[in-house]
Amino acid sequence: MRIGFGYDVHALAEELDLVLCGVKVPSTFGCVAHSDGDVAIHALCDALLGAVALGDIGKHFPDNDMTYKGIDSTILLSRTIEFLKTEGYKVGNVDITIALERPKLRPHIDQMRARLAEVMGVEIGAVSVKATTTEKLGFTGRGEGVAAYAVALVVPAV
């Protein structure tokens, strides 16, 4: 088995969609990004890619490539899962933490877990999503951005 870690941040701005773990969360602001800005999936892709030593999300889906302009990040995650399969691995389990002051994410966590499980082709029990604030400290605390951390365990696909 192999373990990978991922981290991503995005600035927040008014009148953009807030998409986290493939779920559109009701909000007056969203992530500034080349893609749909799903910071949680971006961190997860980095964790999965890192686990099999395939680099990072920017290597495979560069933000200067118009192919990925506005792309749904679940597509990037699906392609990342294909990379794992090519290397002879599958997802064991994943754990994501999203740091955001508002809106409260608890009402959306179950839907986020289900969406990620569906895209990765795993049981929902293999997907953990947690949310936290930074107690009003730093860029996330001031509402300037959102951060996500992800850990992934991958196992041989036998």
Secondary structure, DSSP 8 states (H G I E B T S, - for coil): -EEEEEEEEEEEEETS-EEETTEEE--SEEE--SSS--HHHHHHHHHHHHHTT---HHHHS-TT-GGGTT--HHHHHHHHHHHHHHTTEEEEEEEEEEE-SSS--GGGHHHHHHHHHHHHT--GGGEEEEEE--TT-HHHHTTSEEEEEEEEEEEE--
